[in-house]
């Protein structure tokens, strides 16, 4: 047996990982935030080259639905204490939605005062101070992440109301704040309410979820040294919010554009964004129920991808270019612009885009005017000049299917709203819910049958973009050019 003689303990180099200590104030602040916000619907800021940093929801809807239906929501990702420590240090900010847990009586909401394109930090601070002095005594606010806006925080007593009622009350609060902003002279671009509550709509089938709507995430309070001010911020009840005086509902321009600050440079209306998460999503799930779409890089197309794809395709089909072309860059730029605002959660991917386009084309849901394209000539700056894109748009059948699911969703929402207003007895309400469930399942069955009966072309027969390669221009060698130069010189000398 060979024994290895170790050096004495004094000469050993003991390496210990130096961890930042967590103060008691940070522990208390973390517990305070966890109590007033959702531990499931939270987000982080992503930073990629060439893109603006923006927050995204960390848990995806499909994962939330799966774990909730399995009653294993505790297995969903939650922000760790170390992440809160980085948040308080300003290294990696955390974002979250309001607390939709019915067991918790209060929730936190954020007043987001924007000055991205116009306005100043001084104007945002002046507006926040005006709200604190005149309407919300003790309102806590701090500078926003980008340093040009202000975030104010309110604690809302839910008063045992479900998330839908709380969100409607918060929407009224947003309308009130916009009225105050319009009536005053503040150097501020816009004001919005963030940290709304996640809504879960359960299906008629026990244990099954019909729809999940995430709340709008906002940045958690960050200045932990002012934690005592956090605890003393304004507290309001749902009834206080419902009594706020509101002049007008949020207005949308004639072309369907959002108010400034919601989507910069985009033309997709809020109504279409909502449809991509309801009606169009239902249609996309019906499509993918019978077909699996995978790309060459092993990524898979999900229902959210196809829903957003159909939303943009409908917009472009209704707003065609003058020459009827639909370039890929037009799709990409608008998709990325809406993604950067956080209204959609799926980023643009050329591979997934090509798979979805070919899939819809194989079902005859794309009308090809001209499937050929010319790539253009590359310039010195790396861009291509000239060339021509394909001419294509959504078919009438696809637009008809999209309009059909939208009408069904609107009919269902109108019926539910009427039932709430009528305040019928419980027995009649239960009967109407059963009838509504039967009608909904019948509609889905008919839609599924119609989509299943669509003939799908083979991969070989599917119409897709075809590149036209033009022959290169005729190039002359120096010897060939010299044949023309000598006669030219002789002629030029005689002329002189």
N, C-alpha and C positions, 0 to 999 in steps of 0.2 A: 504494500500500500504506500503510495507516494503522497506525502503531505506537502502542501504548498504553504510556505511561510508568508503571511500577509504583513504589510507594513503596519507600524503602530497606528493607533487610532488618531493620534495628533497629526500625522502626516497625510492622512486621507483627505481628499477634496470632496466634500459633501455638497452635491448640487441640489438645490431646492428650487422648485418653481415659485417664482415670486408672483403672488396673486394680489390684485388690488383689494384691499379691505372694504367691506360694505358697511357704511355708517348706519346708525340707528335711524337717522332721518330718512335715508334712502329706503330702508325696510318699511318704514311707516308709509312713505309715499307710494311704494309699490303695492302694498296692501290696500291703500285707499283707491288706487286706480283699478286694481283687480275687482274690487267690490262694486265699482260703478260702471264697468265696461264689460264687453263680451270677451270671454276667454277663448272663444272659438272663432269669431269673426274679427280677425285682426290682420294687420298687414305690415309689410316692410318695404323700404324704398330700394328700388333696383337702379343700378347705374351701369349703362353700357356705352361704349364709344359711339359717338355720333348721335346720341339720344339724350333728351332731357331726363334727369332723374325724376322718377314718379313712383308713388306707392302702388302696390298691388295686394290683393287678398292672398294670404298665405295658404289657407285651406281652400280647396276647390269645392264647387257646389256638389259635384258627383261624390266626392269623399264624405262631405257632410251628410248628404242624403243616405249614403250607404251605412255609415256608422249610426245615424239616428234610427234608421229602420231596424238595425241589428241591436239597438239599445246599448251601443258601445261608444257613446260620444266622448267618454273619458279618454279614449285612445287617439282622439284628434290632437293635432299639434297645438301647443299653448306657448305663449312667450315665457322664457325662462328668466330667473332673477338676474343672471349675468347679462342678458339682453337689456333688461331694464337699467342695469348699471351703465352699459354703453350708451343707452338712450340719454340718461341724465348727464353723461359726460359730453354729449353732442357728437359721438362717433358714428352711431348708426341709429337714427330715429325710428321709433316704433309708432304705428298707427292702429287705431281700433274703432269699432262701432259701439253703439250704445248697448246697455245690458238688457237683453230681452228675456232673461230668466224670470218667470212669474214669481219665484220665491223671493227675489230681491226687490224691495220697494222703490229704489231710486236708480237713476241712470245719469250718466254724464253726457253733455252735449257741447259742441264747440261752435262758436261764432267765428267764421272765417272771413276776415276783412282783406280783400285782395287789392293789390296794387302792382300787378304783373306788367301790364302794358302802359297804363297811365296811373297817375297818383304817386304819392310819396309816403315814406314811413311816418313822417310828422303828421300828415293828413289822416293816416290810419289810426295813429295814437290819439289824435284829437277826436275822431269819431268814437273810438272805444271809451274815452273819458266822458264824452257826452252821453253815451248809453249808461255808463256807471252813475253819473251824477243825476240824471233825470229819470231814468227808467229802472235800472237794475242796481240798487245800492250794494256796494261791496263786490261788484263784478271783478273777477280776477282776469287779467289779460297779460300777454307777453308777446315778444317779437316772434314772427313766424320763421319757418325754416330757411326761406330764401332771404330773409333780412329786410324785406320791403313791405311786409304786411303785418297784421296783428291777429293773434288767436285769443278769443275770449272764451271762458268756460262757465257753464251753468249746471247746477245740479237740479234735476227734474224729478219730482215725486210722481210716480206713475199712477198712484191712486187706484191700484188694482186693475188698470185698463190693459187690454192686450196690445201687442206691439203696433198693430195697424192703427188703433186710435191714437197712440202716442205719436206715431209718425205724422198723422194728419195734423195733430196739434203743433208739432215742430214745424210743419210746412206753413202753418198760420203764423208762427213766430218769424219765419223767414220773410213772409210777405210784409209783416209789420216792420221788420228791420229795413227792408227795401224802401218802404214808404218814408221812414225816418231819413234814410240816406238821400232820397229824392227831394225831400222838403228842405234839407239843410244845404249848406255850401261847404262840402268837405272834399278834399283832394283825394278821393278814393274811387277805384274802378267799380267794385261790386262787393256785395256781402252775401254770404251763403251760410246755411246750417249744415254742419257735418256731424258725424257720430249718431246717425239715425239707427234704428233697431232692425235686426234681422227678422224677417217674417217667414214663418213656415206654414204652408197650407196643406193640411192632411187630406188624403183621398178618402173616398167612401169605403175603400177596402181597408180593414183594420191594419194598422201598422205601416201603411204605405203613404209616402209623401207625394202630393200632386205637384207642388211648386215651392221653391225656396228663393226668396229675394234677399240678397245681402243688403246690409245697411251701408250707408256712405261712411267710409273710414276717415278719421281725422287724426292729427298728431296728438299724442298724449302730452299733458303738461310736462315741461322739460326743466324749468328752473327750480330744482329741488330745494335750493336755499330759501325759496319763498313758500315753502310747504304750508306754513301757518296761514298764508293768504289763500292757498287753495281751499283749505277747510272752511274759510269764512266767506267763500264766494256766494253769489246770490242763489237762493233756492226758490223754485217755483213749482206749482202743481199743474197738472193737466188742465184743470178748470181755469187756472190763471191764464194759461196760454190761449184757451178757447175764448176768453173774454177780451183778448187784445183787439183793439180797433184796427181793421184792415180796410183800405180803400178799394183796391182792385186786386184781382187775381193776377198771378204772374203772366205777363204778356209774351207772346211769341210773334215774331214778325210775319208778314204775309207769305214770304217764301219759305217759312218753316225754320228759319235760322234761330238758334238759341240766343239768349241775351249775351252781351260781351262778357268774356271771362269763363264761359262754360266750355265752349269748343272754339279755339282760335283758328279761323280759316276753314272750318268745316261747314258743311251744309246739311248734315244729317240731323233731323229734328229729334226732340226728346221722345216724341210719339213713336218714331221708328226705332229708336234705341230700346224703348220699352217692349215693342213688338218682337224685337230680336231675342228678348228674354222670356217671351210668353208664347205668342202664336207661332212665330217663325221657328222657335225652338221646338215646339210640339211637332211641327211638320218635319223638321230635321231629324228628330228622334224616330219618327215613323219611317223616314227614308232609311236610316241606319239600322233599323230593327232587323232588316233582312239582308243587309250588305255590310261587309267589313272593308273599310278603305284604309290601306296602308301605303306608305311612301317607300321610296328606295332606300332612305336612311333609317328605316324601321320605326319612324314615328307614325302615329295612328291619328286619323281624322275623327274628332269627336263631334257631338251634336252642336256644341257651341261654335265650332269652326264653320260648319255648314250653315248654321243660322245666320251668322254674320256675313258669310259669303252671299247668301240669297238677299240679305238686306242691301248690301252694296250693289249687287247685280240689278236689283229692282231700281235703285236710284239712278244708276248709269243708263239703264234702258229707257228711263223716263227723261233723262237729260243727256241725250246723245251729242257727240261732237258733230260739227257741221259736215264732216266727211264720213260719218257713221263709223269711225274707227273707235276701238276701245283698247288703248295701250295697257300693257301690264303696269307701267309706272303710275298710271292714273289710279289703278286699284291700290297699288302699294302705298302711295303717298297719302291717300285718304284714310286707308286702313290704319297706317301708323299714326296719323294725326289723332284719330279717335282713340286709339290705344293709349297714347301718351296722356290723354285727359283722364284715363281710368274708367271710361264708360264701358269699355269691353275688356275682357280679361285675356283673350287669346291674341297673341302677337301674329303679325303677318309672316307666313312662311311660303316661299316660292314652291317648295315641294308639295305641301298640303294644298296650295292653291291650284296647282296643275292637276293633282289627283281629283279634286272636287269639280273642276271645270270639265275634265274628261268624263267624270261620272255623270254629271248632268247632261253632257252632250250625248253620251251613250243611251240615255233615257229619252232623248229627243226633247229635252227641256231647254235647249239653247238653239236659237235661230242664227245660223251662219249665213251672213251676206257674202263674205269673202274670207275664206280660211287661210289665205296666203299672206305672208308678210315679208318685208325686206328689212334686214337689220340695220342698214345705214353704214356710213363710212366713219371709222374712228378718227377723231381729231387729236391734236397735240395735247389737249387738256384731259384726254381720256374719255371724253364724251363721244357719242355717236351723232352724226349729223345726217340729215336726209332720212331716207328709209320710209317705211309705211307699216302701220300696225294692222292687225286683223280687224275685220268688221263683223261684230257679233253682238248679240243681246239676248235677254231672257225671252223665252217663247211665251206665247199667249197662255199655254197650258200651265206653265210654272207660275205666272202672275195670277192666274185663276185659282190655283191651289193656295197660294199665299193669301189672296184676298178671302178665300173661304175660311181659313183658320182664324183670320182676324175678325171676320164677322161672327164666328162662333164664340170667340173670346169676348167680344163686345156684348153679344146677346146674353152671355152668361153673367158678365159683370152687371149689366143693366137689371137682370132678374134678381141678382143678389141685393143690389141697392134698393130695389123696390120692396123686397121682403123685409129689409131692415126698417124702411120707412113705415110700412104697414103695421109692423109690430104685431104679427099674428100670434096666436096661441102656440104653445110648444108642440102640440100634437100635429097641427097643420104645418108647422115649420119643418118637423121631422119628415112628414109625408112629402113636402115639396123638395126636401133635400134628396130623398130617395129617388123621386122622379127626375130631378136634375142630374143625379149620378147616372141613371139609366140613359138619359139623353146624351150625356157626355160620352159614355162608353159606346153608344150606338154611333155617334159621330166619328169616334176614333176607329171603330170597326169598318165603317164605310170608307174612311180615308185610307186605312191600311189596305183594304181590298183594291181600291183604285190605284194605289201606288204599286202594289204587287202585280197587277195586271198590265203595268206599263212594259212594253217590250224593250229589252236592253240589248243594244248592239254588242257584238263581240269586240274585243280589244283591237282586232284588225280592221273592223268596219267602222269604228268610232271616228267621227270627224274631229280633227284637232288641228292646231296651227301647223302650217307647212311653210318652211323657209324657201324663198326664191333666191337662188345664188346667181347673180349676174356675172358674166365673164369679165375678167379684168380688162382695162383699156389696153389697146395695142401699144406696146413699148418698143421704141427704136433704139438700136445700139448706136454707139458713137460712129462706127463705120457706115451705118445706114444714113446717119444724119449728114456725114461729110459729102455724100453723093449729091445732096441738095444744096449744100453751102457753096461749092465751087461754081456751078452754073449761076447761082444768085450773085456771087461776087463779080463774075464776068459781065452779067447784065447790068449790075449797078455801076461798074466802071465805065461802060459805054454810055450809060445815061448821064453820068457826070461830065 
